[in-house]
Amino acid sequence: MSKNNTNSNKLNPWYKSVSSVRGPLIVVDKTKNVSYGEICKIKTSDNREIFGQVLDCAHDKVIVQVFESSMGLDLAAKVQFTSKPAQIGVTEDMLGQVFDGLGRSKGKKIIAKKHLDVNGSAINPAARRRPNNFIQTGISTIDCMTTLVRGQKLPIFSSSGLPHNEVAAQIVRQASVGDDEFVVIFAGMGITNDQAAFFLEDFKKTGAMKRTIAFLNLASDPSVERIITPRVALTTAEYFAYELNKHVLVILTDFTNYCESLREISSARSEVPGRRGYPGYMYTDLAMNYERAGMVDGSSGSITQVPILTMPSGDKTHPVPDLTGYITEGQVVLDQDLHRKGIYPPINPLPSLSRLMGLGVGDGKTREDHKSVADQLYAAYAQGLELRELVSVVGESSLNKIDRLYLKFANDFEDKFIRQDHYEQRSIEETLNLSWKLFSVFPKAELKKIKRDLVDKYLKKD
């Protein structure tokens, strides 16, 4: 949030009518001409100045959410409304810089070229351009089976203890669309100091920092600040994508922490809770963030969004992953069983999905056999897992020759296809060729998902 645009208007009065302080919320009475979303300046009784935002207003009463620590706030506090929404100053000089969760620079002073309202809105469907450009992440499971397309929003569903941060950092290092390089915008919401240090050190070590803008809301920061952090990041992304015509990759972690802040504020407002105590408007709130990804008419830039969320106890029916799945265009699912086997990245392709995959693959984009190969990998791996469960009951001796081939394929698929080094970058050609090498254990008649002419062209028997 730009300090330049949060300075108080001298004509606006100071209100000394704070009637209630409840955690991150304060209630101000006897107000006039105050608007929803307006930024305000709060002066505590010990002369500390903090900022807040109007959360609700009715007649002469206003509810303000405080962005910073509410320690020391009491009924003697004074409030001044600025008549301005939350804004961030943007410029190309932001590249390589680190900001706090409100968009204030943690390093050198940034001279903004313009100031933008962070309360953006979803892209008008009529103005959207159809995504059709394959993004190569260098991770075989994503590139081949859960293909990411430019302008897509594809979340990573994870659980506590899984390496979602490492996967996200690898995507940042390696993601590319042909010769085009992404501007990366990273937003951390409620992350620990160790997590923030991991991302920043990785970006610097690999040279990705020079094209990265980082917004960090740490776990020690006020939780209410998390509400504005993704909005600040996405507003910056829109500036680079739609005004500077850049391709932007936005990494948002962790949306579960964001939703916990929504629940905290909802509880402080004494709102009627929805599922598991989350507010009933959480779906709308998430959509307002997710739907800011895409491509629009009149600009050659794009915003590709990879939100990360941790599912409590790995529960996909939890409100946060459940609602996210409705809004986004698929998901990449990290698996505990693969992680326990020491496989990185532990991406399970069976529950993973990319609804826009068909738009970004095929002849002229990746390769003519891409979609067929992905379908065959799904089918063969699923059958191999079923046989693995059967073997655990009746033993491998009960399997026929073909069944044993599927069992071998499942083991090889996990060990050679899914498993990659943290810094291993496979091209789509290498990934597809590896797939055909795995298929070579089968007779041609078993490759039922692939056209015979493609089998004859690409299958090489030893």
Buried (B, 14 or more C-beta within 10 A) or exposed (E): BBEEBBEBEEEBEEBEBBEEBEBBBBBBEEBEEBEEBBBBBBBBEEEBEBBBBBBEBEEEBBBBBBBBBBEEBEEEBBBBBBBBBBBBBBBEBBBBBBBBBBBBBEEEEBEBEEBBBBBBEBBEEEEBBEBBBBBBBBBBBBBBBBBBBBBBBBBBBBBEEBBBBBBBBBBBBBBBBEEEBBBBBBBBBBBEEEBBEBBBEBBEEBEBBEBBBBBBBBBEBBBBBBBBBBBBBBBBBBBBBBBEEBBBBBBBBBBBBBBBBBBBBBBBBEEEEBBEEBBEEBBEBBBBBBBBBBBBEEBEBBBBBBBBBBBBEBEBEBBBBBBBBEBBBBBBBBBBEBBEBEBBBBBBBEEBBBEBBEBBBBEEBBBBBBBBBBBBBBBBBBBBBBBBEBBEEEEEEEBEEBBBBBBBBBEBBBEEBBBBEEEBBBEBEBBBBBBBBBBEBBEEEBBEBBEEEBBEEBBEEE
